[in-house]
């Protein structure tokens, strides 16, 4: 699942908050420390190879260089040289902020092909358990699906549960860019679903892209399904803290600073994804115009002003979303702060009618999706507010789109 998903988990959440002291004790005794030495991952190996590599006798730049420096490096190469680098170091290039997006698409297609071959071998490996071989088969099929013609994979890391990002639309020519940041239980295998399609990142992004094109047919848009962070698994300790969000925030800001062009960016943050966006907020580049959270457990602050961003902050929650029963507080590192829907928080509150609970905000035909789309194309005056007075539109400009007042 891409989000906190069932009300029975609320009791677990409350228990975790009540056990803050126990958590601190465990942390200080080393219970939460990483155990054992991790082997080099495929991405780390590709980056290490890049660091030793050369192109026509010249050393390659540090892969940790800023995106501007890397963009200049790639711009100075010929098409043939760029293609060689993508073939030699597919994971490094495919995840390199500053590399041209079309080159990243090409590199990640190569990396997916290599990962697929590995899983094909694992499917037949008698040393694996039947469950291990089944998982290898699932991963193999997922990699094959991601390689299909027309898919634009902006980031890919097969390690562990995996990380992935996909683009819908032309990112280079977009006049508005939207980034969907999903919540818990998001990984390579849950990145896309056939059942409950719009609860998974790909379904969310595709639905938003279609709604944006309908809301602003004259506005060129691109939507990124961004699952390029290690999300918490289930509603447990990780989901109750900002550990995963802190790493995700760094990765999200790195992506945003490397996006081509200067088009305004809107972040659409669902469930635990809103924790990621809240932690990322103080470092967001100025081109981020909006942070819209749906079904949020909190943003690690007590009010929107503490986010430290110039972006408009929006919030929505369906009346049947069980997340509203989660305690909105922070104690000993557990919990995520104030309710973004509360009057004192200061967010612009949007209607989420017909959102169908916690996982339904991107369902076609809902007020929630229509509102997200209007924000995505910058038609702020067209959004429907949670109240009858239109308070969420106060002080904003923007041309209403056809069909919405």
N, C-alpha and C positions, 0 to 999 in steps of 0.2 A: 504494500500500500504506500501511497505517497503522503499520508497524513495520519494524525491521531484518528482512530477509526471506529472505536466502539465505546459506548458509555460505561460498560463494566470496568473499563480500565481507569475510570475516575477514582475509584477507591484506592487503586495502586498509586496513582499520582498523589493523593492526599497522604498516603502512608509514607511515601518518599519524602515529602516535605516535612512531615513530623519527625523523620529520622535524620534531620540535618546534622545533629551532634554526632550520631553514629557514623555518618558519612565522613565528617571531618576527622574522626578518630581513625577510621580505616585508611583515609588518604595519608595521614601523617605516619602511619605504620608501614606504608609502602604497598598496601593492598591494591591500590589502583595503578601502580607502576607497570610499565611494559616489562614483560618477562621474556628473557631469551634474546638471542641475537637474530635479527631478521636478515635473510639473504637479500642480495641485490634484486630489485624488482626489474621487470622488462623496461619500464620507463627510465629507471635510474641507469640501467646498462646502456640504453640508447643515448642518454645525455652524456655519460662518461665517454662513450665512443665519439660523440660530437666534439667533446673537449679535446680529444687527441687528434681530431681530423683536420684535413686541409682541403681547399678547393683550388685546383690549378696552382699548387705550391704555396698558397697563402693560408695562414691559420684562420680558423673559424672564430667568431667572437664568443665571448662568455655567454652561455645560454641564459644566465641570470641578468644580463644587461637589460636596461630599460627598453620598453617597446619602441621608442623613437630610434634608439641606436640600432636595434635589430631591423626595424623597417628600412632604415637607410642602407644597411648591409644587403638586404635582399633586393632592394631597388637597384643596386649597382650591379647585380648579376644578370647574366643572360637567361632566357627561358630554359635553355639546356642545362645550365649550371643549377638553377633552382630545382629542376626535375631530378637531377643527380642527387642533390641533397635530400630530397623527399624519399628517394628510393633507398639511399644508404642509411638514413636516420629517421625512419617514418614516425616513431613515437615521439622523438625529440622535436621534430618539425611540426608534427600534428598538434602538439600541445604548447607550442612556442608563441607566447604573446608578443606580437610584433611581426611575425611572419604573415605574408599576404593570406587572406582568408581562403582564396581559391587553392593556394598551395597547401594549406592545412587540410582542406577537404581531400585533396589528392593523397597526401601523406597518411591521413587516417584511414582511407580506403585500403592502402597497402598494409597498414598495421592491423586492420581488421582481418584482412586475408591471412596474415601470418598467425594471428590469434586463433582464427577458425581452424587452421591446420593443426595447431597444438591440441585443440579440443577434440578434433577427429581422432587423433592418436589416443587421447585419454579415454575416449568412449570405448576403446578396444583394449585398454590396459587392465590385465587380469589382477594387477596388484591393488587396484581400486575396489572399493566396496560397490555393490550394485547401486547404492544411492549416489556414490561419487561418479559413477559412469552415467547415471541419469542426469546429474547436474551438468556434466560435460556436454551431454547432448543438448540440453537446454541452452547452454552458452553458445554452442556451435550454431544452433538455429538462430539465436539472437544476433550473432555476428553476421551471419549470412543475410539476415533481413536488413541490418544496418548498411550493408554493402550495396543494396539495390540501387539501380540507376535513379538519379534525381534526388537522392538523399545527401544532405550537406552536413557532415559530421565535423564540428568545430573543435572538439576535444574528445580524447578517448584514452582510457587507462584500464587495461584488463586486470590489474592486480586486485586480489581479494574480491570483494563484491563489485568492484569496478566503479569508474566515473565516466560520464558521457555528457556531451552537449550537442544539440542539433539546431540548425538554422532553417527557418521557413521564410522565404522571400529573399530578396537581393540585399544582403547586408551592406554592400559597397555603395549602393545607390539609394538606400533608404533615407527618407526625410524624417521618420520617427522609428525608433527602435524600442522594442519591448523585451524584457527578460523575465521569464517565469522561473521563480525559485521555489521548488517543492519542499515537502516536509519529510517526516520519518518514513523508514522502509523504502527509500528510493535507492535503486541500484541498477545495474545493467539489465537484470531480469525483470524488474518492475518498471523500467523506463517507458515501456509501451504495453498496452493491454488491449485485448479484444473484448473482454468482459469489463464493464464499468470503465469504458474507454476514457472518459473525461476526468477520471481521478488520477491518471498517470501523466507524467510530464509531456509526452508526445501528444496525447489527446488534448491536454490543456492548451498547449501552444498552437496546435492546428486549429482548435476551436476559436481561440483568441484571434489568430491571423485572419480567419474567415470573417469573424465579426468586425474586425478593424477595417477590412476591405469593404464591407457593407456600410459601415458607419462613415468612412471617409474615402470614397472611391477615387478621389483625386489626390489622395495622399499616399505616397510610396512608403510602405511599412515593411519591417522585418521583425520576426519574433524568434527569440532563442529559448529553446527548452533546455534549461541549465541545471543539469544534475552532476556538475563537476566538483562535488564535494562529498565527503563521506558522511552520509546522513545517519542519525541514530537508528538502531534497529528496534522497533517496538517502543511501547510506552514504558521505558525503564529509566535507569539512572542517567544514561546519556541524554534522553529526551528531556529530563528535568533540569539539566544543567546547560551551560553555554559552551561546553568543551568542543563539541562538534561545530557549533556556530562560529566560534572564534577562528578555526581553521577555514571554514567556509567563507567567512567575511574577507579574509586575506585573498582567497582565490577569486571571489567575486569582484573585489576591487581591482585585482590584476587584470581580469578580463575586461572590465569597463574602461580601464585606462588604455587598453590596446585596441579598442574597437575602431574601425576605420571611420573617417569623416568626423563631422561635428554635430550630427543630428541629435536632438533631445532624446533622452533615454527614460523609459518608465519601468520601474521594478514592480512586479506582481508577485507577492510573497504569500504563500499559502501555509497555514499551520506552523510547524517548526521553521519553515522557510522565513517566516516573519521575524524569528529570533535571529537568523542569519542576517537579514536586512537591517535589523536594529543595531546589531554589533558592527556592521559594516558602515552604518550611516555617517559617523564622523569623518571618515576618510573618502567618502564618495566624491568622484570628480564633479565639477560644476555642471556638466552637461546632464546629470541626472535630475530630471524635472519632477519626478513623482515616485513616491513609495506608497503602494496600495497593498494593504494586508487584508487577508480574508481568513476567517476562522483562526484568529491569532491567540496563542497562549500568553502573549506579552512580547515586548520588544527590549527588555532589560533596562527600561527606564520608567520613571513615574509619570512623565509627561512628554509630549512630542517635542517641546522646545529643547529638551535635554539630548535629543538625537544629534544635535550639532550639524544639521544639514539645511541647505536652502530649498530643498525639494518640498513640494506639497506632500503632506502626509494624509492618506485616506485610509478608512477602515470600514469593513462590512462584516456582518455576521448574520446568518440565517436564524430565524426564530427557533428552529429545531436542531441547531448545532449544539451537540453535547459539550463542546469545548467551553461554553459559558459557565459550566459547573466546576471547572478546574479552578483551584484557588489562585487568584491573581495577586501574588506577592513574591518576594524573594527573601529567602532565609538560609543563611549559611551556604550560599552558592546554588541552592535549589530553588526552582521557580523562576519566572521570567518577568516579574514586575507587574505594573499596573495594567488594567484592562484597556486596550486601545479604543474600545467602544464607550468607555465611561466619559461623562461630561467633562471631568477635570483633566482628562488626558490631552484634549485639544486637537484631535484628528478631525478631518472632515468626514462625516458619517454618511455612508452610501446605503441605498436600498439593496437588499439581497433577496427580494421576494422570489419564490419558486426555486431557490437554490438547492433544495432537496438535501438538507443536512450538511454535515461537515465536508463531505467529499464532492459536493455538487455545484460549486461556484462557477465552473467553466462549462456547465451544461448549456447547449444551445437553447434559446428561447427564454432564458432566465433574465431577470433584471440585473443580477450580479454580473453576468457576462456582458450584457449591453453596457453597463456602467464601466467595466474594465476597458472595453473597446473604445468608448468615448474618451477616456483618459489617455489611452494609447495613441490616439490620433490628435490629441490636444484640444478636443471639443468640450472643454470643461463646462460650458454653459448648458450642455445637453444632458448632463448626468442627472439621475433621479436621487434625491437625498433620502435619508432614513426618516426625516421629519417632513411635515407638511409645509414648512415655511421656506424651504430651499436654502437652509443655512450653510450647507456644504459648498454652495456656489458663491458665497459672499466674497467679494473682492477679487474674483477671478474673471478673466476674459476668455474668449474662445468662441468660435462660430458653432452654433447648434447644427448637428447633422440632420439630414433629411429624415423625417418620420419621428423625431423625438423633440419634445419641447424643452 
